[in-house]
């Protein structure tokens, strides 16, 4: 039976959200396979040359030393340019710098999110409270952009969302294609918490429209 547990995470360690805590989740679930949110072309950088690392790769590397568990990169292989990432960061800084209620709400919500991540770790990232707060942050961004009224910033935000949508579709397609060709009992899919709500919605759609039925579990504590 193909059982996949979706575990929401983040790429940078912060307080209780760290690679050791994720490793403990791996031990608890005991997966045969781990699907991870990195592009296939980056696999060598994380696990061969080891020039790159993040919270997930640290936990996976530690787990792989004592368990014969394959890990499969499933993200979109074409990443946006560095200038696009910088444009997105600049957009968020513009919203954060607003001196009205929109800037206040954005700063308060993002500070709360950071605090909860550090204090509660994966218990928070895999909880409906995290989804709710992320929705509120997105709402603050939209209202901040309406206040600023800058077409370029709005295009950057829309392109960011479009790219995330493409990535989520690609990740699920890769998981389903792999699952159609390979047997495994228990798998984990590690993915940033910001994708959790949208991915769960897409998974329900996949389950309705594909012949292959995977047994999805949405990790919570």
Backbone as JSON, one array per atom type, in Angstrom:
{
  "sequence": "XXXXXXXXXXXXXXXXXXXXXXXXXXXXXXXXXXXXXXXXXXXXXXXXXXXXXXXXXXXXXXXXXXXXXXXXXXXXXXXXXXXXXXXXXXXXXXXXXXXXXXXXXXXXXXXXXXXXXXXXXXXXXXXXXXXXXXXXXXXXXXXXXXXXXXXXXXXXXXXXXXXXXXXXXXXXXXXXXXXXXXXXXXXXXXXXXXXXXXXXXXXXXXXXXXXXXXXXXXXXX",
  "N": [[0.85, -1.2, 0.0], [0.59, 2.19, -0.88], [1.38, 4.53, 1.23], [1.52, 7.87, 2.13], [2.88, 10.32, 4.13], [2.35, 13.64, 4.59], [4.51, 16.04, 5.62], [4.78, 19.1, 6.98], [7.24, 21.61, 6.8], [10.12, 23.77, 7.2], [12.76, 25.54, 5.56], [14.89, 26.68, 6.88], [16.51, 26.47, 10.03], [15.04, 27.08, 13.2], [14.76, 27.63, 16.48], [12.69, 25.27, 18.03], [12.08, 24.21, 15.64], [13.93, 22.32, 13.92], [16.61, 20.3, 12.48], [17.06, 18.02, 14.02], [14.61, 17.64, 15.33], [12.99, 17.09, 13.12], [14.22, 14.77, 12.28], [13.44, 13.08, 14.38], [10.74, 12.82, 13.78], [10.95, 11.38, 11.41], [11.97, 8.98, 12.5], [9.78, 8.2, 13.98], [7.78, 7.71, 12.04], [9.06, 5.97, 10.3], [9.87, 5.69, 7.42], [9.94, 4.12, 4.14], [10.71, 5.58, 2.06], [11.47, 8.92, 1.03], [10.05, 11.78, -0.21], [11.19, 14.82, -1.43], [11.32, 18.41, -1.3], [13.09, 19.57, -3.43], [14.7, 20.59, -6.48], [15.39, 18.15, -9.05], [17.89, 18.61, -10.31], [19.38, 19.72, -8.32], [20.07, 17.75, -6.58], [22.64, 16.55, -6.46], [24.15, 18.69, -5.45], [23.23, 18.86, -2.85], [23.65, 16.27, -1.79], [25.84, 14.94, -2.86], [28.16, 16.56, -3.81], [27.73, 18.22, -1.69], [27.54, 20.98, -1.3], [25.41, 22.51, -0.72], [22.88, 22.91, 1.78], [20.03, 22.35, 3.87], [17.45, 22.55, 6.39], [15.88, 20.21, 6.0], [17.55, 18.56, 4.4], [19.67, 18.08, 6.14], [18.41, 16.52, 8.12], [17.56, 14.35, 6.56], [20.02, 13.35, 5.61], [21.19, 12.52, 8.02], [19.35, 10.56, 8.81], [19.61, 8.76, 6.72], [22.05, 7.6, 7.18], [21.69, 5.52, 8.92], [19.51, 4.13, 8.04], [18.1, 2.37, 5.33], [16.85, 4.16, 3.28], [15.43, 5.52, 0.49], [15.58, 8.73, -1.12], [13.78, 11.1, -2.9], [13.97, 13.73, -5.17], [11.47, 16.08, -6.0], [10.67, 18.53, -6.92], [9.99, 21.34, -9.14], [12.19, 21.74, -11.87], [13.06, 24.04, -13.11], [14.01, 26.95, -11.89], [13.02, 30.23, -10.7], [14.75, 33.32, -11.57], [17.54, 34.79, -9.78], [17.2, 37.51, -9.59], [14.46, 37.73, -9.64], [13.71, 36.57, -7.2], [14.85, 38.49, -5.57], [13.3, 40.68, -6.26], [10.88, 39.87, -5.16], [11.5, 39.83, -2.42], [12.03, 42.55, -2.08], [9.48, 43.55, -2.55], [8.08, 42.56, -0.3], [9.44, 43.95, 1.68], [8.64, 46.55, 1.11], [5.95, 46.44, 1.83], [6.19, 45.77, 4.52], [7.3, 48.11, 5.43], [5.26, 49.97, 5.4], [3.46, 52.56, 6.99], [0.9, 52.52, 7.89], [-2.16, 50.8, 8.89], [-1.99, 48.5, 7.38], [0.77, 47.91, 7.09], [1.33, 47.57, 9.79], [-0.28, 45.32, 10.44], [0.89, 43.36, 8.79], [3.52, 43.23, 9.83], [3.0, 42.45, 12.49], [1.72, 39.96, 12.18], [3.66, 38.42, 10.78], [5.7, 38.45, 12.67], [4.46, 37.05, 14.74], [4.15, 34.57, 13.52], [6.85, 33.78, 13.18], [7.6, 33.63, 15.86], [5.94, 31.54, 16.81], [6.87, 29.4, 15.26], [9.51, 29.09, 16.22], [8.99, 28.51, 18.91], [7.19, 26.33, 19.0], [7.76, 24.66, 16.87], [7.52, 21.86, 14.73], [5.05, 21.03, 15.61], [3.5, 23.29, 15.42], [3.81, 24.01, 12.68], [2.47, 21.98, 11.41], [-0.19, 22.3, 11.95], [-3.58, 23.5, 12.03], [-3.69, 26.08, 12.87], [-1.39, 27.3, 11.91], [-1.91, 27.31, 9.16], [-4.09, 29.07, 9.15], [-2.88, 31.44, 10.07], [-1.02, 31.88, 8.05], [-2.78, 32.37, 5.94], [-3.82, 34.8, 6.83], [-1.55, 36.39, 6.71], [-1.11, 36.41, 3.94], [-3.4, 37.79, 3.18], [-2.84, 40.26, 4.34], [-0.67, 41.01, 2.79], [-1.88, 41.31, 0.26], [-3.67, 43.43, 0.78], [-1.81, 45.36, 1.5], [-0.47, 45.71, -0.95], [-2.56, 46.74, -2.45], [-2.79, 49.2, -1.22], [-0.28, 50.37, -1.78], [-0.33, 50.38, -4.55], [1.12, 49.72, -6.98], [1.98, 48.66, -10.09], [4.12, 46.99, -10.9], [4.96, 45.75, -8.52], [2.63, 44.32, -7.9], [2.54, 42.58, -10.09], [4.81, 41.07, -9.55], [4.02, 39.73, -7.2], [1.84, 38.22, -8.21], [3.16, 36.61, -10.09], [4.8, 35.18, -8.38], [2.91, 33.61, -6.98], [1.86, 32.17, -9.13], [4.1, 30.69, -9.89], [4.5, 29.11, -7.6], [2.17, 27.59, -7.71], [2.63, 26.12, -10.07], [4.84, 24.67, -9.23], [3.78, 23.08, -7.16], [1.96, 21.5, -8.58], [3.77, 20.14, -10.22], [5.3, 18.75, -8.28], [3.37, 16.99, -7.17], [2.63, 15.56, -9.49], [5.06, 14.26, -10.04], [5.3, 12.67, -7.77], [3.06, 10.98, -7.98], [3.61, 9.74, -10.45], [5.99, 8.4, -9.86], [5.03, 6.69, -7.89], [3.32, 5.09, -9.33], [5.03, 3.44, -10.65], [6.7, 2.22, -8.83], [7.01, 0.17, -5.92], [6.25, 0.84, -2.55], [5.91, 0.98, 0.99], [5.6, 2.85, 3.2], [5.87, 6.32, 2.94], [7.32, 9.62, 3.18], [6.54, 12.99, 2.6], [8.24, 15.83, 2.51], [7.72, 19.24, 2.81], [7.57, 22.79, 2.43], [5.77, 24.69, 4.87], [4.14, 26.71, 3.92], [3.01, 25.73, 1.63], [1.13, 23.9, 2.44], [-1.78, 24.09, 2.73], [-2.68, 24.56, 0.06], [-1.57, 22.33, -1.25], [-2.9, 20.2, 0.02], [-5.5, 20.65, -0.9], [-5.07, 20.23, -3.66], [-4.31, 17.55, -3.59], [-6.67, 16.23, -2.8], [-8.11, 16.71, -5.13], [-6.57, 15.3, -7.0], [-6.99, 12.7, -6.03], [-9.61, 12.31, -6.7], [-9.55, 12.34, -9.45], [-7.64, 10.64, -10.59], [-6.55, 7.32, -11.46], [-4.82, 5.93, -9.82], [-4.76, 5.42, -6.43], [-3.55, 6.91, -3.65], [-2.65, 6.54, -0.25], [-3.04, 9.1, 1.66], [-1.7, 10.82, 4.42], [-2.01, 13.5, 6.57], [0.28, 14.95, 8.39], [0.05, 15.55, 11.85], [0.08, 16.64, 15.27]],
  "CA": [[0.0, 0.0, 0.0], [1.34, 3.44, -0.94], [0.96, 5.5, 2.23], [2.42, 9.02, 2.16], [2.61, 11.32, 5.17], [2.82, 14.99, 4.26], [5.06, 16.71, 6.8], [5.1, 20.5, 6.7], [8.5, 21.99, 7.42], [10.69, 24.99, 6.64], [14.11, 25.22, 5.08], [15.88, 27.21, 7.82], [16.26, 26.06, 11.41], [14.66, 28.14, 14.12], [14.26, 27.1, 17.74], [12.26, 23.88, 18.02], [12.0, 23.75, 14.25], [15.31, 22.04, 13.56], [16.8, 19.02, 11.81], [16.92, 16.93, 14.99], [13.19, 17.4, 15.54], [12.49, 16.42, 11.92], [14.76, 13.4, 12.35], [12.58, 12.31, 15.29], [9.52, 12.5, 13.04], [11.33, 10.26, 10.54], [12.06, 7.78, 13.33], [8.42, 7.85, 14.38], [7.02, 7.19, 10.89], [9.87, 4.88, 9.75], [9.51, 5.59, 6.0], [10.78, 3.43, 3.15], [11.01, 6.53, 1.0], [11.19, 10.32, 1.35], [9.95, 12.73, -1.3], [11.62, 16.1, -0.87], [11.07, 19.63, -2.07], [14.23, 20.17, -4.11], [14.74, 20.22, -7.9], [16.3, 17.03, -9.33], [19.24, 19.07, -10.67], [20.07, 20.14, -7.1], [20.32, 16.6, -5.72], [24.07, 16.4, -6.27], [24.66, 19.77, -4.62], [22.86, 18.58, -1.46], [23.99, 14.95, -1.26], [27.08, 14.41, -3.43], [29.18, 17.57, -3.53], [27.35, 18.77, -0.37], [27.78, 22.42, -1.26], [24.17, 23.1, -0.25], [22.17, 22.16, 2.82], [18.94, 23.02, 4.56], [16.96, 21.78, 7.54], [15.44, 18.88, 5.57], [18.66, 17.74, 3.93], [20.41, 17.64, 7.32], [17.67, 15.41, 8.75], [17.59, 13.21, 5.65], [21.37, 12.79, 5.62], [21.36, 11.81, 9.29], [18.5, 9.36, 8.8], [20.11, 7.82, 5.71], [23.25, 6.92, 7.68], [21.31, 4.32, 9.69], [18.33, 3.52, 7.45], [18.15, 2.24, 3.88], [15.68, 4.89, 2.82], [15.67, 6.35, -0.68], [14.93, 10.04, -1.1], [13.52, 11.47, -4.29], [13.65, 15.15, -5.39], [10.26, 16.13, -6.82], [10.3, 19.92, -7.23], [10.19, 21.84, -10.5], [13.62, 21.9, -12.1], [13.36, 25.39, -13.6], [13.8, 27.92, -10.82], [13.07, 31.65, -11.1], [16.06, 33.94, -11.49], [17.86, 35.44, -8.51], [16.62, 38.85, -9.6], [13.04, 37.61, -9.3], [13.65, 36.39, -5.75], [15.15, 39.79, -4.96], [12.11, 41.51, -6.46], [9.87, 39.45, -4.18], [11.93, 40.33, -1.12], [11.83, 44.01, -2.09], [8.04, 43.77, -2.41], [7.71, 42.34, 1.1], [10.0, 45.06, 2.46], [7.79, 47.72, 0.9], [4.74, 46.24, 2.64], [6.62, 45.84, 5.92], [7.63, 49.49, 5.75], [4.09, 50.83, 5.42], [3.23, 53.12, 8.33], [-0.53, 52.46, 8.2], [-2.63, 49.55, 9.49], [-1.55, 47.38, 6.54], [2.12, 47.56, 7.5], [1.26, 47.07, 11.17], [-0.81, 43.95, 10.42], [1.89, 42.47, 8.2], [4.62, 43.05, 10.79], [2.5, 41.71, 13.65], [1.43, 38.58, 11.78], [4.9, 37.7, 10.49], [6.4, 38.28, 13.94], [3.78, 35.97, 15.45], [4.49, 33.31, 12.85], [8.22, 33.45, 13.53], [7.61, 33.24, 17.27], [5.32, 30.22, 16.95], [7.77, 28.41, 14.67], [10.61, 28.86, 17.15], [8.53, 27.98, 20.2], [6.44, 25.07, 18.89], [8.34, 23.83, 15.83], [6.68, 21.1, 13.8], [3.69, 20.99, 16.14], [2.82, 24.45, 14.86], [3.84, 23.98, 11.22], [1.54, 20.95, 10.95], [-1.42, 22.58, 12.67], [-4.48, 24.41, 11.3], [-3.39, 27.46, 13.29], [-0.37, 27.8, 10.98], [-2.61, 27.61, 7.91], [-4.89, 30.28, 9.36], [-1.99, 32.59, 10.15], [-0.48, 32.12, 6.7], [-3.85, 33.02, 5.17], [-3.9, 36.19, 7.28], [-0.37, 37.07, 6.17], [-1.36, 36.65, 2.52], [-4.4, 38.85, 3.1], [-2.14, 41.51, 4.65], [0.14, 41.34, 1.61], [-2.79, 41.8, -0.78], [-4.15, 44.76, 1.17], [-0.67, 46.27, 1.41], [-0.25, 46.0, -2.36], [-3.63, 47.65, -2.88], [-2.46, 50.51, -0.69], [0.87, 50.91, -2.51], [-0.85, 50.6, -5.91], [2.25, 49.7, -7.91], [1.75, 47.55, -11.01], [5.25, 46.08, -10.91], [4.9, 44.94, -7.3], [1.5, 43.41, -8.04], [2.95, 41.53, -11.03], [5.75, 40.2, -8.84], [3.23, 38.88, -6.31], [1.08, 37.26, -9.02], [4.11, 35.64, -10.65], [5.22, 34.32, -7.27], [1.84, 32.65, -6.75], [1.78, 31.29, -10.29], [5.22, 29.76, -9.84], [4.22, 28.13, -6.54], [1.15, 26.68, -8.21], [3.3, 25.2, -11.01], [5.71, 23.77, -8.45], [2.94, 22.12, -6.45], [1.47, 20.56, -9.58], [4.91, 19.32, -10.62], [5.65, 17.84, -7.19], [2.38, 15.92, -7.08], [2.77, 14.72, -10.67], [6.24, 13.4, -9.88], [5.0, 11.67, -6.73], [2.12, 9.99, -8.53], [4.29, 8.97, -11.49], [6.9, 7.48, -9.19], [4.24, 5.69, -7.17], [2.73, 4.17, -10.31], [6.07, 2.55, -11.17], [7.51, 1.63, -7.75], [6.3, -0.22, -4.69], [6.75, 1.2, -1.23], [4.86, 0.87, 2.01], [5.43, 4.14, 3.87], [6.7, 7.42, 2.45], [7.12, 10.96, 3.74], [6.73, 14.11, 1.68], [8.6, 17.03, 3.26], [7.46, 20.41, 1.98], [7.38, 24.0, 3.22], [4.43, 24.83, 5.45], [3.35, 27.63, 3.12], [2.34, 24.97, 0.58], [0.29, 22.85, 3.02], [-3.21, 24.23, 2.41], [-2.87, 24.39, -1.38], [-1.27, 20.95, -1.62], [-3.99, 19.34, 0.48], [-6.6, 20.84, -1.86], [-4.69, 19.56, -4.91], [-4.3, 16.11, -3.34], [-8.07, 15.79, -2.88], [-8.48, 16.73, -6.54], [-5.89, 14.15, -7.61], [-7.63, 11.46, -5.6], [-10.88, 12.18, -7.42], [-9.4, 12.32, -10.91], [-6.64, 9.7, -11.06], [-6.85, 5.92, -11.16], [-3.98, 5.5, -8.71], [-5.18, 5.96, -5.15], [-2.53, 6.88, -2.62], [-3.2, 6.74, 1.1], [-2.39, 10.3, 2.19], [-1.87, 11.2, 5.83], [-1.5, 14.85, 6.81], [0.89, 14.85, 9.72], [-0.31, 16.48, 12.9], [0.45, 16.1, 16.59]],
  "C": [[0.88, 1.25, 0.0], [0.75, 4.43, 0.06], [1.99, 6.63, 2.28], [1.97, 9.98, 3.25], [3.2, 12.65, 4.74], [3.24, 15.68, 5.55], [5.45, 18.14, 6.4], [6.34, 20.92, 7.49], [8.88, 23.39, 6.97], [12.15, 24.71, 6.37], [15.21, 25.71, 6.02], [15.51, 26.81, 9.24], [15.95, 27.28, 12.28], [14.07, 27.51, 15.37], [13.92, 25.62, 17.66], [12.05, 23.33, 16.62], [13.44, 23.54, 13.75], [15.43, 20.63, 13.01], [16.68, 17.84, 12.77], [15.46, 16.6, 15.26], [12.57, 16.7, 14.32], [12.98, 14.98, 11.88], [13.9, 12.53, 13.27], [11.25, 11.94, 14.63], [9.79, 11.34, 12.07], [11.37, 8.95, 11.33], [10.67, 7.28, 13.7], [7.65, 7.18, 13.24], [7.73, 6.01, 10.24], [9.58, 4.67, 8.26], [10.47, 4.71, 5.2], [11.35, 4.43, 2.16], [10.68, 7.95, 1.48], [11.16, 11.12, 0.05], [10.31, 14.1, -0.74], [11.52, 17.24, -1.87], [12.38, 20.27, -2.53], [14.17, 19.76, -5.58], [15.69, 19.05, -8.12], [17.73, 17.47, -9.63], [20.04, 19.52, -9.46], [20.46, 18.96, -6.21], [21.81, 16.43, -5.43], [24.66, 17.45, -5.35], [24.38, 19.49, -3.13], [23.48, 17.29, -0.93], [25.27, 14.33, -1.85], [28.22, 15.39, -3.15], [28.98, 18.19, -2.13], [27.76, 20.24, -0.22], [26.56, 23.18, -0.76], [23.62, 22.26, 0.9], [21.02, 23.01, 3.33], [18.47, 22.12, 5.69], [16.62, 20.34, 7.12], [16.61, 18.0, 5.16], [19.53, 17.26, 5.1], [19.73, 16.45, 7.97], [17.71, 14.17, 7.87], [18.96, 12.55, 5.64], [21.62, 12.0, 6.89], [20.57, 10.51, 9.3], [19.05, 8.3, 7.85], [21.35, 7.07, 6.18], [22.91, 5.62, 8.41], [20.1, 3.6, 9.12], [18.5, 3.47, 5.93], [16.88, 2.84, 3.29], [16.05, 5.76, 1.63], [15.01, 7.71, -0.49], [14.95, 10.62, -2.5], [13.21, 12.96, -4.39], [12.46, 15.26, -6.35], [9.88, 17.54, -7.26], [10.54, 20.23, -8.71], [11.66, 22.14, -10.72], [14.01, 23.28, -12.61], [13.0, 26.4, -12.53], [13.75, 29.34, -11.38], [14.48, 32.2, -10.93], [16.28, 34.55, -10.11], [17.26, 36.84, -8.44], [15.14, 38.81, -9.25], [12.87, 37.43, -7.79], [13.91, 37.71, -5.03], [13.97, 40.74, -5.11], [11.03, 41.17, -5.44], [10.22, 39.94, -2.78], [11.72, 41.83, -1.01], [10.34, 44.35, -1.92], [7.59, 43.62, -0.96], [8.24, 43.47, 1.99], [9.18, 46.33, 2.3], [6.53, 47.62, 1.76], [5.07, 46.36, 4.12], [6.87, 47.29, 6.35], [6.45, 50.44, 5.76], [3.81, 51.3, 6.85], [1.76, 53.11, 8.73], [-0.89, 51.11, 8.8], [-2.17, 48.34, 8.69], [-0.14, 46.93, 6.91], [2.14, 46.99, 8.9], [0.78, 45.62, 11.2], [0.21, 42.98, 9.87], [3.01, 42.19, 9.19], [4.17, 42.2, 11.98], [2.3, 40.24, 13.32], [2.71, 37.8, 11.5], [5.74, 37.49, 11.75], [5.78, 37.14, 14.74], [4.12, 34.62, 14.84], [5.89, 32.86, 13.21], [8.32, 32.97, 14.97], [7.05, 31.85, 17.47], [6.21, 29.12, 16.39], [8.89, 28.07, 15.66], [10.18, 28.17, 18.43], [7.93, 26.58, 20.08], [6.91, 24.17, 17.76], [7.33, 23.15, 14.92], [5.26, 20.91, 14.32], [2.86, 22.14, 15.58], [2.72, 24.36, 13.34], [2.84, 22.98, 10.64], [0.19, 21.07, 11.66], [-2.27, 23.56, 11.86], [-4.24, 25.86, 11.68], [-2.36, 28.09, 12.37], [-1.01, 28.16, 9.65], [-3.39, 28.91, 8.04], [-4.01, 31.52, 9.38], [-1.38, 32.91, 8.8], [-1.51, 32.77, 5.8], [-3.95, 34.5, 5.54], [-2.72, 37.0, 6.77], [-0.58, 37.38, 4.69], [-2.38, 37.76, 2.33], [-3.77, 40.21, 3.39], [-1.28, 41.96, 3.48], [-0.74, 41.95, 0.52], [-3.28, 43.21, -0.45], [-3.03, 45.79, 1.14], [-0.38, 46.66, -0.03], [-1.32, 46.93, -2.91], [-3.34, 49.07, -2.42], [-1.32, 51.16, -1.49], [0.5, 51.24, -3.95], [0.29, 50.75, -6.91], [2.12, 48.46, -8.79], [2.88, 46.52, -10.98], [5.25, 45.18, -9.67], [3.76, 43.93, -7.37], [1.83, 42.28, -9.01], [3.9, 40.55, -10.36], [5.0, 39.23, -7.93], [2.45, 37.82, -7.09], [1.98, 36.2, -9.62], [4.61, 34.67, -9.59], [4.18, 33.23, -7.01], [1.7, 31.67, -7.91], [2.9, 30.26, -10.27], [5.01, 28.7, -8.76], [3.17, 27.13, -6.97], [1.75, 25.65, -9.17], [4.16, 24.19, -10.25], [4.88, 22.69, -7.74], [2.38, 21.07, -7.41], [2.57, 19.6, -10.0], [5.27, 18.3, -9.53], [4.66, 16.69, -7.08], [2.44, 15.0, -8.3], [3.94, 13.76, -10.53], [6.0, 12.32, -8.83], [4.08, 10.58, -7.27], [2.77, 9.13, -9.61], [5.26, 7.97, -10.87], [6.12, 6.34, -8.53], [3.6, 4.68, -8.11], [3.74, 3.12, -10.77], [6.83, 1.8, -10.08], [6.62, 1.26, -6.56], [7.02, 0.36, -3.48], [5.58, 1.11, -0.26], [4.56, 2.23, 2.62], [6.4, 5.16, 3.31], [6.38, 8.68, 3.22], [7.35, 11.97, 2.63], [6.99, 15.35, 2.51], [8.46, 18.24, 2.34], [7.19, 21.61, 2.88], [5.94, 24.21, 3.65], [3.54, 25.77, 4.65], [2.58, 26.94, 2.0], [1.24, 24.05, 1.13], [-1.17, 22.95, 2.56], [-3.47, 23.94, 0.93], [-2.61, 22.95, -1.82], [-2.37, 20.0, -1.17], [-5.19, 19.45, -0.46], [-6.3, 20.12, -3.17], [-4.7, 18.04, -4.75], [-5.73, 15.56, -3.41], [-8.54, 15.75, -4.33], [-7.84, 15.56, -7.28], [-6.6, 12.85, -7.27], [-8.96, 11.23, -6.31], [-10.67, 11.87, -8.9], [-8.34, 11.37, -11.44], [-7.0, 8.27, -10.66], [-6.06, 5.44, -9.95], [-4.44, 6.19, -7.43], [-4.05, 5.79, -4.13], [-3.2, 7.14, -1.26], [-2.45, 7.9, 1.74], [-2.73, 10.49, 3.66], [-1.26, 12.59, 5.98], [-1.04, 14.94, 8.25], [0.4, 15.95, 10.65], [0.05, 15.84, 14.23], [-0.62, 16.42, 17.6]]
}
